Amino acid sequence: KAIVSNIHGTTRDAIEDTVNLGGINFRFIDTAGIRETNDEIENLGIERTFQKLAQAEIVLWIIDATTACKQLEELSGKVFSYREGKQFILVFNKTDLLHEHQKEELISALLHYTNENTSYIFISAKQHIGTDELQQMLINLTHLPIVTQNDIIVTNVRHYEALTHALESIRRVQEGLQTNIFGDLLSQDIQECIFYLGEIVGKVTNEIVLENIFGKFCIGK
């Protein structure tokens, strides 16, 4: 879809695509690399990078690990100024070219420019090292519960709101039954529950609901 090369500044326009990871759709936006340059066209691409950075919820700052200390020194102030309200992961690529002591030095340099809560990971895209761990980090950042095949998922906002209101009404009825509230007071919450359920499945008659309730509970004693 795009021209790629090992020459800095090749990417100019943002390239977008959707990838499903662990059942969650992520929209990835590949942007121009951030660096100091006198190329007018490349600077336009970098300006678009910062626009996309401002819009993103999760940011992967991919850094060449072999020159990471220099990049952190030159660019961390600009990039980290966009951190508020976002999830940031620093991705140090080409780490297959580093020794362990160089990784430790890189972590120390990172802590100099940010706090210890900053997420980071060492990967090698070429050698497929750390890529599975990076995917899991992305999934974890969504804070979504694990969904199984037996779970019921409500995707319609109106249905979700109606079910929430119906559940609140049911809980009030349950509390009323436990505290022996008069039946005419309970009926108001029952009617409300019927109304919200009816918004989802169609008309629910009073007779159906009341028959189930009065058949199992003795109300109004």
N, C-alpha and C positions, 0 to 999 in steps of 0.2 A: 504493500500500500504506500510505501514511502521509500525514498532513497536513504540508505544508511552507509556510513563509512567510518573509518577511524580518524577522520579529520574533524577537529573541533569546529563547531558552528554549522554542521551539515543540516541539523534539524532547525527549521524556521517556524513552521506552522504547528499548532497543536493537533495531535492525532488521537482520536478517541475510539474506544471499543469497549464492549461489555464482556466480562468474564464471570462465569459462575464458579464460586469457590465454596464448597461445603453447603450447597443449596442456597447460597446468598449471591445475588447479582451485584457485582462491583463494576462501576464505570471507570475505567482507567483512562487517564489523559496524559499522553507523553508530550512533553513540552521541550522547547529549546533549552539547552544547558545554560546555566547562569555563570557568566564570567565577564571580566573587563575586556572590552573590545572597542576598536575604532570603526568597525564595519557598521554602517548605518542600517543596512537591512537586517543584520544579525541582532542589532540592538532593538529593532522593532519586534523581533521574535522573542527576545528576552522580556520586553515589556508585556507581551501577551502571557508569558510564563507567570509573571507576578499577578496578572489579572486572574488567571486560573488558580493560582495559589490562594488568592483571597476568597475564591468561591468554594474551594475544596473542603471536605469534612475530614478526610484522612490524607496526610501528606507523606509521601515517600521521597525523601531527599537522597538520591543515589549519588554516591561520591566514589571516585576512583581512590581506592585505599592507598595506592602508591604515592599519591600527592595529597592525601586527605588533610594533613596538618596545614598545608598552605591554603587549601580551599576553606577550611574552617576559619583561619585567621582573616582571610579576605572577605568571606561572604556570610559568615554566621550572623553578623549584625543585621544584614538585610533580610535574610531568610527567617531568622527567629523572630523578627518583628511581626510576623504573620501568625505566630503560634497561638494566640489567644482564641479559645473556643474550638481548637482543632486537635486532632490526634496526629502526632508527629512520630515518624520512624526514620532514623538515619540508617541508610543501607550502605555499608562499606563493601563495594564490589572489588573483584580481582584480589581477594584476600588469599588466594592460593599462591600469590607471589610474595606473601609476607611471612616472616618468622614470628614465633610466638611473642618474643620480646618486643617486636615492632607493633603487634596488636595491643600489647599492654601500654606502650607509649602513646598509641592512638587514643586509647580510652582516657588516659590522663589528660591529653590535649582536649578531648571532648568535654571533660568535666570543667576545664578552664573556661569554656565558652557557654556552658549551659549547666543545668542542675543534674543531680544524680537520678532524678526521676525520668530523664529523657530516655526513650526507648531506642535501642540500636541493635543492629545485627550484622554479622560478618558473613558475606556470601561470595560465591564465585559462579556467575551466570554461565560461564564457559564450561566449568567442571560440574555444574549442578550441585554445588555445595551450599547448604543452608536455604535453598529455595523452598523446600517443604515447610521448614520452620517459619519462613517469612509468610507463607500462605496462612499458616495457623495464627500468626500474630495478627494478620488482617481480620480473620474471622473473629478472634477474641475481642478486637476493638469495637466490633458492632454491638457487643453486649446483648446479643439476642439469645433467648433460651434455646436449648436443644429441642428440636421438633421430631417426633416419631411418627410412624405411619398411622398410629391409632389416635393421634391428637386431632382436634377439630380447630381449624384456622378460620377466623372470620376476616375476610378481606374487604368487606363493604363497611365504610365508616358509619353510615346510617344504621346498619344492622348492629354494629358494635355498640353504638350509643343506646339503641333500643334495648338490647340485651342487658346492658349495664343498669339501665333504669328498672327493667323488670326484675333483675336480681336484687336491687335495693328494696323493691316493694316486697319481694318474697321474704327477705330477711326481717323486714318490719313485721310481717305476718307471723313469722316464726317466733320473734320476740314477744309479740302480743299473745300468742298461744301459751307461751311459758309463763306469762304474768297474768293470765286470765282476763285480758281486755275484752270488753263487750263486743259481740259479733258485728254490730252495725259499724263500729270503728274499724274492725278488721276488714270489713267489706270494702271500705274505701281503698285500702292498699291492694286488695284483690282486684278491684275494678281497674286500678292503675296498671297492675301487672298485665291484665287482659288486654288493655289498650296497647301497651308497648309490644306485646307478643303479636297482636293483631297487625301491627305495622310491618311485621316480617313475614308471617305465614298467611295473612288474610284474616278474615273475621273469626274470632274465637268467642263462642257464645257463653253467656253467664252460666247456663245450665250445665255445660260440660265441666267447667272449673269448679263450680259450687258443689256439684254432685261428688267430685273427687274429694273435696275438702271435708264436707259434712259427713261423707261416708267413712272417714278415718278419724275425725276429731269430734269431740263434744264441745260445742262453743256456746257460751252465754250462760253457763251454770252459775 
